[in-house]
Amino acid sequence: MPPHDVFRDELAEAARGMQDDDSPREAMERAVQIATKIIPGCRAAGICVVHRGERIDTHAASDDLVRRIDALQHELSEGPCLDALRQDHTVVSGDLATDVRWPNWGPQVVRELGLSSTVSYRLYSTDKDLGALSLYGAEVSAFTADDIADGLALAAHVAVALAAAQEVEHLENALRGRTVIGQATGVLMERFDLAPDRAFSVLSRLSQQKNVKLRDLAEQIVTTRTLPTA
């Protein structure tokens, strides 16, 4: 079987596995491990996720090398993950020691971590940026044109799986919030002999007075079975 046919089969199987994962964290952890196994030359891989368009966190890493790489990018405000998120959809470098785009980050990664090549892909679904998948190689020019194209295909599957998993997590969080608010309302109904609408009004008023989110207040009431003090 030709190499690219093998890759397509492996990628399809990996994508199905990511869709079966239970959480965004599991989907991302699976993705970085897949990258190191099916992309030739990939020594390490990681995924950065964007929060509200500002904060960038490392959410998955094939090993601790990637966490150090991303920490350096944040400290120095330069690097391929940041460029993929802010400027270009795909960022490639075959020699980090001499790449003029990252005069501080690149040589430090080569010197301290022994990685010389990288390719980073922006993860997005429709018009929503999610983060970046970054691959790192130990050798100079570790990634061929075919490797980069294959990595782009993997990134597309990762983005879809990540977007779907995040949507499920958001829905589950919303449902959990509704459940705990209902439970807290029940506590107030029982404690003060209130009708449901009156109990919810009391809960809402307390939330405003104390400047505490309704869900957080509800969790406190349900956990302690008492009303918060001033």
C-alpha positions in Angstrom: 0.0 0.0 0.0 1.4 3.5 -0.9 2.6 5.6 2.1 -0.1 8.2 1.7 -2.8 5.5 1.6 -1.4 4.1 4.8 -1.5 7.6 6.3 -5.1 8.2 5.2 -6.1 5.0 6.9 -4.3 5.8 10.1 -5.7 9.4 10.1 -9.3 8.1 9.6 -8.9 5.7 12.4 -7.4 8.4 14.6 -10.2 10.8 13.8 -12.8 8.3 14.8 -11.0 7.8 18.1 -11.0 11.5 18.8 -14.7 11.7 18.2 -15.2 9.0 20.8 -13.3 10.8 23.5 -15.3 12.0 26.5 -13.8 15.5 26.9 -11.9 18.2 25.1 -8.8 17.3 27.2 -8.9 13.7 26.1 -9.4 14.6 22.5 -6.4 16.9 22.6 -4.2 14.5 24.5 -5.0 11.8 21.9 -4.3 14.2 19.0 -0.7 15.0 20.1 0.1 11.4 20.6 -1.3 10.6 17.2 0.9 13.3 15.6 4.1 11.8 17.0 3.2 8.4 15.7 2.0 9.1 12.2 3.9 12.2 11.1 7.5 11.3 10.2 10.1 13.4 11.9 7.7 14.6 14.6 9.6 14.3 17.9 7.0 16.2 20.0 3.6 17.9 19.6 1.4 20.2 21.5 -1.9 22.1 21.4 -2.4 25.7 22.6 -6.0 26.9 23.2 -7.2 30.4 23.0 -9.5 31.8 25.7 -11.6 34.8 24.8 -9.2 35.7 22.1 -6.5 36.7 24.6 -5.0 34.1 27.0 -3.2 31.2 25.4 -2.8 28.0 27.5 -1.0 24.7 26.7 -3.8 22.1 26.9 -2.1 19.0 25.6 1.6 18.0 25.2 3.2 14.8 24.1 5.9 15.4 26.7 7.3 18.1 29.0 9.5 19.5 26.2 6.4 21.1 24.7 5.4 22.8 27.9 8.8 24.3 28.2 8.6 25.4 24.5 5.3 27.1 25.1 6.4 28.7 28.4 9.3 30.3 26.5 7.0 31.5 23.8 4.9 33.3 26.5 7.9 34.6 28.3 9.6 36.0 25.1 6.4 36.9 23.2 7.6 35.2 20.1 7.3 31.7 18.5 5.4 29.7 15.9 2.4 29.0 18.0 1.8 32.7 18.6 2.3 33.5 14.9 -0.1 30.7 13.8 -2.8 32.1 16.1 -2.2 35.8 15.3 -0.9 36.0 11.8 -0.6 32.9 9.6 -2.7 29.7 9.4 0.4 27.5 8.9 3.9 28.5 10.2 6.9 26.4 9.1 10.6 26.6 10.1 13.3 24.2 9.0 16.0 25.7 11.2 15.0 27.3 14.5 18.6 28.3 15.2 18.7 30.8 12.4 15.1 31.8 11.8 15.0 35.6 12.0 11.3 35.6 13.1 12.2 34.3 16.6 15.7 35.5 17.3 15.5 34.7 21.0 13.0 31.8 21.2 14.5 29.7 18.3 18.1 29.5 19.4 17.1 28.8 23.0 14.9 25.9 22.0 17.7 24.4 19.9 20.3 24.9 22.7 18.2 23.8 25.7 15.7 21.3 24.2 17.5 19.9 21.1 14.6 20.6 18.7 15.4 22.3 15.4 12.3 22.3 13.2 8.6 23.1 13.7 5.3 23.4 11.9 2.3 25.0 13.6 -1.3 25.0 12.4 -4.1 27.2 13.4 -7.1 25.2 14.6 -10.4 26.6 13.6 -13.9 25.7 12.8 -15.7 28.0 10.3 -14.7 31.5 11.5 -13.9 30.6 15.2 -10.3 30.3 16.1 -9.7 27.5 18.7 -5.9 27.3 19.1 -2.9 25.8 17.4 -1.4 22.4 16.8 2.4 22.5 16.8 4.8 19.8 15.7 8.5 19.8 16.5 11.4 17.8 15.0 14.9 17.1 16.3 16.6 17.5 12.9 17.0 20.5 10.7 14.3 20.4 7.9 12.6 17.5 9.7 9.3 18.0 7.9 8.9 17.4 4.2 6.2 19.1 2.0 4.2 15.8 2.3 4.6 15.8 6.1 3.3 19.4 6.3 0.3 18.5 4.1 -0.4 15.5 6.2 -0.1 17.5 9.4 -2.7 20.0 7.9 -5.1 17.1 7.4 -4.6 16.0 11.0 -5.1 19.6 12.2 -8.4 19.8 10.4 -9.7 16.6 12.1 -8.4 17.9 15.5 -10.2 21.2 15.0 -13.5 19.5 14.3 -13.2 17.0 17.2 -12.1 19.9 19.5 -15.0 22.1 18.5 -17.5 19.3 18.9 -16.1 18.3 22.3 -16.0 21.9 23.6 -19.7 22.4 22.5 -20.6 19.2 24.4 -18.7 20.5 27.5 -20.5 23.9 27.3 -23.9 22.2 27.1 -23.0 19.9 30.0 -21.8 22.8 32.1 -25.1 24.7 31.4 -27.2 21.7 32.4 -25.2 21.2 35.6 -25.7 24.9 36.4 -29.5 24.6 35.9 -29.5 21.5 38.1 -27.7 23.1 41.1 -29.8 26.3 40.8 -32.9 24.1 41.0 -31.5 22.3 44.0 -30.8 25.5 45.8 -34.2 26.8 45.1 -35.6 23.6 46.6 -33.6 24.2 49.8 -35.1 27.7 50.1 -38.6 26.4 49.5 -38.2 23.9 52.2 -36.4 26.2 54.7 -38.8 29.2 54.4 -41.9 27.6 53.1 -41.8 29.5 49.8 -43.4 29.0 46.4 -41.0 28.1 43.6 -41.0 31.5 42.0 -40.5 33.3 45.4 -37.6 31.0 46.3 -35.9 31.7 43.0 -36.5 35.5 43.5 -34.8 35.2 46.9 -31.9 33.4 45.3 -31.5 36.0 42.6 -31.7 38.9 45.1 -29.0 37.3 47.2 -26.8 36.8 44.1 -27.1 40.5 43.3 -26.6 41.8 46.8 -23.5 39.7 47.3 -22.2 40.2 43.8 -21.8 36.5 43.4 -22.7 34.5 40.3 -26.1 32.7 40.7 -24.6 29.3 40.0 -21.8 29.8 42.6 -24.2 30.9 45.2 -26.5 28.0 44.5 -23.5 25.5 44.8 -22.7 27.1 48.2 -26.2 26.7 49.5 -26.6 23.1 48.2 -23.2 22.2 49.7 -23.6 23.8 53.1 -27.4 23.7 53.4 -27.2 27.2 54.9 -27.6 30.7 53.6 -24.3 32.7 53.1 -23.5 35.3 55.8 -22.5 38.8 55.0 
